[in-house]
């Protein structure tokens, strides 16, 4: 979580968004990236530096965060 001010940033919604699960991303000054759940916009965003963001995206693409199918 973060103390970054994200009140005036432009949020982009994921192309993979559906009605119940939307992820939004905002690019912050200094190369930081903020991530939030569109259903909980008042909660603090997760903020990543460039290396953390690259590692996160690599994990997403590799299926590291996929929910197991029962």
Buried (B, 14 or more C-beta within 10 A) or exposed (E): EBEBEBEEBEBEEEEEEEEEEBBBBBBBEEEBBBBBEEEEEEEEBBBBEEEEBEEBEEEEEEEEEEEEEE
